[in-house]
Amino acid sequence: MRRTTNETTTQTLTRLIKALDAKHPVTITYLKEDKDDTGRKTGQLTETVRTIEIIDFVVTQAGDILVKALDRESGEARSWRLDRLVAYTVHRTAYTVEAPAVDETRPARTTGLATVTVLYPIDCPAVARVQLLADALAA
């Protein structure tokens, strides 16, 4: 298990990108914001553990990095903020959750997300991809 407090965000992101490339599931411990009975956020954070299969990474307009993945417990697509990860373990097994079918008739939701196109060679190492992404976001 790797603790995110013992490494930089770049190191964590690089390892998670490598897990995505290899199609290896990741067990994460993260801080989930609690909600009250009406569904409003309370500001309280609770530590939760999930095993996920990463699909993508997205950067919000606020600058938060989101890990988009399939939750193995529910089979649903979810997002987790990278800065709320406490610890993670990359497994050596393969993905098992079937990705949900994409509805081509519905337009993609991009509200609140910044889109950055970064082109890199197929054999580009994950560390170099993270740096290219960081450079593109800074521009």
Phi, psi and omega in degrees: 000133177254133177266131183291340177288342182266003180215165180281164176300323179297318179295316179298312180298320179298316180293323178289324175295320177297322177295320177297313180300320182274355183058045177257131177293159182228131172265124183244147168248122185220167179261114181261135178279126181286155176235151178276188183297334181271356179094004179277144178291138183262344183091350178277136178251133179240134178285129183225150180243133177219150170254126186234160174239107189292136178253318189196170173234139182226146175249126180281168177298332179284351179095004178281139176267124179255136173263113178265128185204166173267129178278123182294329182290314183260339183078003183268154174282131181222170177231143177230137177284132182299324182289349178262000175287132179262318181204161178205156176226125176270127181269163179263359181279179181259167176296144179235340182279131179281129181294140179294149179292143180270129178275105184291341183281339180268134176290151179291141176274124178233013181300126177082004181247141173267132180255128178231125177265123179235121178258136178208156179297152181302322183272013180292128180297154183301322180298319179292324178295320179297318179294319177298319178295316179298318179296319180293322179290328180287335184286000000 
